[in-house]
Amino acid sequence: MAKNEKISVQGTEITVVSEKSGDYISLTDIARYKNTEKPNVVVANWLHNHNTIEYLGTWEQLNNPNFKPLEIKKFIRFSSTQFRQSLYR
């Protein structure tokens, strides 16, 4: 069974869930430091970031034997396109 505990980082309470497979931290709690009312917006922006998508793809390749690398390339290409378009807005 998972064990939950809270830690305080720079005055923000962050949930840590400990399971047999490892410890997990709450991204929503971390995002709440930036935007207390809408932390989901911070997480959504992070997930659209090109570097984040590349990082998640690398993590999946290392940790998921069923990972399909061609699928992540579509997301990386899309994020790069969106980034370039945002430079010209």
ROVODREN-106474 format. One line per 3 residues: their letters; for each residue x, y, z of N, C-alpha, C. Coordinates in Angstrom, 2 decimals. Atoms other than C-alpha are relative to their C-alpha. Layout:
N
a = X/Y/Z/X/Y/Z/X/Y/Z | ...
//
This chain:
89
mak = 0.84/-1.18/0.00/0.00/0.00/0.00/0.89/1.25/0.00 | -0.75/-1.24/0.11/1.22/3.49/-0.82/-0.06/0.80/1.30 | -0.08/-0.84/-1.19/2.36/5.78/1.96/0.17/1.45/-0.47
nek = -0.07/-1.42/0.37/1.71/9.52/1.58/0.61/0.80/1.14 | -0.50/-0.95/-0.98/3.64/12.22/3.34/0.14/1.35/-0.70 | -0.16/-1.37/0.53/4.07/15.97/2.89/1.37/0.51/0.41
isv = -1.23/-0.72/-0.31/7.28/17.91/2.67/-0.25/1.46/-0.31 | 0.15/-1.42/0.24/7.64/21.67/2.74/1.24/0.49/-0.75 | -1.09/-0.54/0.81/9.73/23.32/0.02/-0.33/1.47/-0.26
qgt = 0.19/-1.44/0.15/10.05/27.10/0.11/-1.42/0.42/0.37 | 1.31/-0.37/-0.51/6.82/27.31/2.07/-1.18/-0.65/-0.72 | 1.06/0.69/0.73/4.85/25.07/-0.31/-0.03/-1.47/0.43
eit = 0.17/1.41/-0.37/3.46/21.71/0.85/-0.03/-0.85/-1.26 | -0.07/0.89/1.16/4.33/18.95/-1.61/-0.21/-1.43/0.46 | 0.31/1.39/-0.33/2.88/15.45/-1.48/1.04/-0.93/-0.61
vvs = -0.90/1.04/0.46/5.29/12.53/-1.75/-0.69/-1.33/0.27 | 0.62/1.31/-0.13/3.83/9.09/-2.39/1.11/-1.04/-0.12 | -1.00/1.06/0.00/6.06/6.15/-1.50/-0.68/-1.34/-0.26
eks = 0.50/1.33/0.35/5.36/2.80/-3.13/1.19/-0.95/-0.09 | -1.06/1.00/0.14/7.31/-0.40/-3.53/0.93/0.33/-1.17 | -0.78/-0.29/1.20/8.43/0.74/-6.99/0.80/1.30/0.08
gdy = -0.75/-1.25/-0.15/9.71/4.13/-5.77/-0.84/1.11/0.59 | 0.67/-1.19/-0.53/8.81/7.60/-4.56/-0.45/0.89/-1.15 | 0.57/-0.88/1.01/6.63/10.00/-6.54/-0.40/1.31/0.65
isl = 0.37/-1.31/-0.52/6.15/13.73/-6.06/-1.14/0.56/-0.83 | 1.15/-0.59/0.67/3.07/15.74/-6.98/0.42/1.21/-0.83 | -0.30/-1.14/0.87/3.67/17.97/-10.00/-0.99/1.14/0.22
tdi = 1.00/-1.03/-0.25/0.44/19.79/-9.21/0.37/0.83/1.22 | -0.42/-0.74/-1.19/1.72/20.69/-5.76/1.18/0.91/-0.31 | -1.15/-0.83/0.38/4.99/21.97/-7.26/-0.48/1.19/-0.84
ary = 0.53/-1.07/0.86/3.06/23.97/-9.89/-0.76/1.04/0.81 | 0.77/-0.92/-0.85/0.95/25.51/-7.13/0.91/1.13/0.53 | -0.95/-1.04/-0.41/4.10/27.44/-6.11/-0.03/1.17/-0.98
knt = 0.03/-1.02/1.04/3.92/29.32/-9.45/-1.37/0.65/-0.14 | 1.35/-0.51/0.22/0.14/29.68/-9.70/-0.94/-0.72/0.97 | 0.79/0.64/-1.05/-1.89/28.97/-6.57/-1.43/-0.30/-0.43
ekp = 1.39/0.20/0.40/-5.26/29.27/-8.29/-0.18/-0.98/-1.15 | 0.13/0.88/1.16/-4.60/27.36/-11.51/1.33/-0.74/-0.27 | -1.25/0.73/0.23/-1.64/24.98/-11.13/-0.05/-0.88/-1.24
nvv = 0.13/0.83/1.20/-3.04/22.90/-13.99/0.53/0.71/-1.24 | -0.51/-0.77/1.14/-2.07/25.70/-16.41/1.53/-0.12/-0.06 | -1.46/0.15/-0.06/1.56/25.47/-15.26/0.40/-1.38/-0.50
van = -0.31/1.37/0.42/1.56/21.69/-15.73/-0.24/-0.14/-1.51 | 0.30/0.10/1.44/-0.08/21.99/-19.18/1.08/0.68/-0.83 | -1.07/-0.68/0.73/2.53/24.51/-20.31/1.29/-0.81/0.01
wlh = -1.20/0.83/-0.12/5.31/22.27/-19.05/-0.09/-1.20/-0.94 | 0.17/1.18/0.84/3.87/19.28/-20.90/0.05/0.32/-1.49 | -0.08/-0.40/1.41/3.78/21.25/-24.17/1.42/0.41/-0.40
nhn = -1.37/-0.45/0.26/7.46/22.20/-23.87/0.77/-1.08/-0.77 | -0.78/0.91/0.85/9.72/20.63/-26.52/0.99/-0.82/0.83 | -1.00/0.72/-0.81/12.45/19.74/-23.99/-0.65/-1.02/0.93
tie = 0.71/0.93/-0.87/9.92/18.11/-21.67/-0.39/-1.25/-0.78 | 0.41/1.14/0.82/8.62/15.90/-24.48/1.21/-0.87/-0.33 | -1.21/0.77/0.26/12.17/14.87/-25.39/0.44/-0.78/1.25
ylg = -0.37/0.66/-1.25/12.92/14.09/-21.74/-0.91/-1.20/0.28 | 0.94/1.09/-0.25/9.76/11.99/-21.36/0.22/-1.15/-0.99 | -0.30/1.04/0.99/10.61/10.13/-24.58/1.23/-0.80/0.39
twe = -1.22/0.70/-0.45/14.09/9.30/-23.29/-0.29/-0.87/1.21 | 0.36/0.77/-1.20/12.69/8.20/-19.93/-0.78/-1.26/-0.41 | 0.79/1.15/0.45/10.17/5.94/-21.69/0.88/-1.04/-0.69
qln = -0.90/0.94/0.67/12.87/4.39/-23.88/0.80/-0.81/1.01 | -0.81/0.69/-1.02/14.90/3.53/-20.78/-0.83/-0.89/0.92 | 0.79/0.67/-1.04/12.03/2.32/-18.60/-1.22/-0.78/-0.48
npn = 1.21/0.65/0.49/9.25/1.01/-20.83/0.35/-0.93/-1.17 | -0.35/0.93/1.08/9.95/-2.16/-22.85/-1.00/0.02/-1.16 | 1.02/-0.06/1.05/6.73/-1.59/-24.85/-0.07/1.36/-0.69
fkp = 0.01/-1.35/0.55/7.59/1.99/-25.79/0.18/-0.04/-1.52 | -0.09/-0.10/1.46/7.13/2.94/-29.45/0.66/1.33/-0.35 | -0.73/-1.25/0.23/9.82/5.52/-30.33/-0.55/0.83/-1.16
lei = 0.54/-0.77/1.12/8.13/6.50/-33.60/-1.15/0.89/0.43 | 1.13/-0.80/-0.49/5.11/7.77/-31.68/0.48/1.31/0.64 | -0.48/-1.21/-0.68/7.14/10.23/-29.58/0.55/1.00/-1.01
kkf = -0.54/-0.90/1.03/8.76/11.65/-32.72/-1.08/0.93/-0.54 | 1.11/-0.84/0.45/5.33/12.92/-33.81/-0.22/1.16/0.97 | 0.20/-1.03/-1.02/4.95/14.80/-30.53/1.15/1.00/0.00
irf = -1.16/-0.88/0.03/8.49/16.19/-30.74/-0.08/0.94/-1.20 | 0.14/-0.85/1.20/7.92/17.43/-34.30/-1.08/1.05/0.19 | 1.10/-0.94/-0.23/4.61/19.01/-33.32/0.42/1.10/0.96
sst = -0.41/-1.01/-0.98/6.13/20.76/-30.29/1.01/0.96/-0.62 | -0.97/-0.87/0.68/8.99/22.10/-32.45/-0.71/0.97/-0.92 | 0.78/-0.86/0.90/6.50/23.45/-35.00/-0.71/1.08/0.79
qfr = 0.72/-0.96/-0.82/4.44/25.12/-32.29/0.96/1.04/0.57 | -0.99/-0.93/-0.54/7.59/26.66/-30.78/0.42/1.01/-1.05 | -0.42/-0.91/1.07/8.72/28.11/-34.11/-1.11/0.98/-0.35
qsl = 1.11/-0.88/0.29/5.26/29.49/-34.77/-0.17/1.06/1.07 | 0.17/-0.96/-1.08/5.16/31.15/-31.37/1.06/1.10/-0.07 | -1.03/-1.03/0.13/8.39/33.02/-32.21/-0.45/1.14/-0.91
yr = 0.43/-0.98/0.98/6.61/34.83/-35.03/-1.35/0.64/0.31 | 1.30/-0.59/-0.37/3.41/35.80/-33.19/0.20/1.35/0.59
//
